[in-house]
Amino acid sequence: MRRFFRFLLYCLLTLLVVVAVCAGLFGYFVYSPPPAVPQFSGSLTENSLMVDGLKRRYRTYVPRKLAAGAPLVLVMHGSGQTGAEIRVETGYAFDRLADEHGFVVVYPDSYSFDWNDCSKVGDFSVKGRLVDDLGFLRVLADKLVADNGLDPKRVFATGVSAGGFMSLRLALEAPAQFRAVAAVAANLPQPDNFKCKPVGPGTSVMIMNGTKDPLVPFEGGEVNLLGLFFKGGKVHSSGQSAQYFADLNKLAVAPATVQAPTLAGAGVEQLLWRNGGKAEVELVAIRGGGHGLPQPWFRRARLLGPSPMAPNGAATIWAFFARQGAR
């Protein structure tokens, strides 16, 4: 009997050690404390609309001071997230910018685990039918422009991870509606993994990627985490992805290296394709950065690689949009 109780005690202590180790690993590699919520001038509302028989949800932030004909910025979340979560994970950065510069921000929710982007690999179907995310985002943009008196020629989109991949689809298949897009932690799928049908040039594109992203490889290859999760098929390198859009926009020039004053010393390299026309392409390489948007308010999970607190990625994106007529 005494041996039995010793065995039970040993099992209990072992279990406690395993739980403590797992909790410690979770806290170190996965947990990220949320940022403090700043004071905003405007209001955040939650709404929905029906598109292709599905109820689609979204959150909209409208600053108190909003001029007629203001811009609209769509911000799309990553796989398995919601618009509410990407709003937090970006440190409320786009709401802060909306207060400062006077534009509307919308955070749409995907219907399935992934956005139905240009990749063939992913979870973006419901009961065997592909979700029409492209149609949803186009209808949503039109609705918000009409409801808020915004400028239909100043509609922009950005997103992180799966949201970044969806931003690239908007550039390819809805260039007349979206003036510019900024894809963060995303590359263009390789031909065997590519299902989009580009309709022509016209949209300016920024790609902002970390060189130590463990999920979406900066130099191209297979999209996954630890070889098990978030599988998305093969993608081009960040440089190849940017060059694709430069070619699409007929920018037959070598990229110029740009170093903005706000990014100096932050381990950032910017390559800019511009040839006097309206459309331009920019690649922002975050040297040593992982999977996510760099910003000073929120540290992403260590499992996703280094999470630099500089530069302010959202401000860099807004500066790019501003060059495309957002201001």
Secondary structure as GFF3:
##gff-version 3
##sequence-region A 1 327
A	DSSP	alpha_helix	2	29	.	.	.	ID=ss1
A	DSSP	beta_strand	43	51	.	.	.	ID=ss2
A	DSSP	beta_strand	54	62	.	.	.	ID=ss3
A	DSSP	beta_strand	72	76	.	.	.	ID=ss4
A	DSSP	alpha_helix	83	89	.	.	.	ID=ss5
A	DSSP	alpha_helix	93	101	.	.	.	ID=ss6
A	DSSP	beta_strand	104	108	.	.	.	ID=ss7
A	DSSP	beta_strand	125	126	.	.	.	ID=ss8
A	DSSP	beta_strand	129	130	.	.	.	ID=ss9
A	DSSP	alpha_helix	133	148	.	.	.	ID=ss10
A	DSSP	beta_strand	155	160	.	.	.	ID=ss11
A	DSSP	alpha_helix	162	173	.	.	.	ID=ss12
A	DSSP	beta_strand	180	184	.	.	.	ID=ss13
A	DSSP	three_ten_helix	191	193	.	.	.	ID=ss14
A	DSSP	beta_strand	204	210	.	.	.	ID=ss15
A	DSSP	beta_strand	221	225	.	.	.	ID=ss16
A	DSSP	beta_strand	229	235	.	.	.	ID=ss17
A	DSSP	alpha_helix	238	248	.	.	.	ID=ss18
A	DSSP	beta_strand	256	258	.	.	.	ID=ss19
A	DSSP	three_ten_helix	261	263	.	.	.	ID=ss20
A	DSSP	beta_strand	268	273	.	.	.	ID=ss21
A	DSSP	beta_strand	281	286	.	.	.	ID=ss22
A	DSSP	three_ten_helix	302	304	.	.	.	ID=ss23
A	DSSP	alpha_helix	313	321	.	.	.	ID=ss24
A	DSSP	pi_helix	322	326	.	.	.	ID=ss25
###
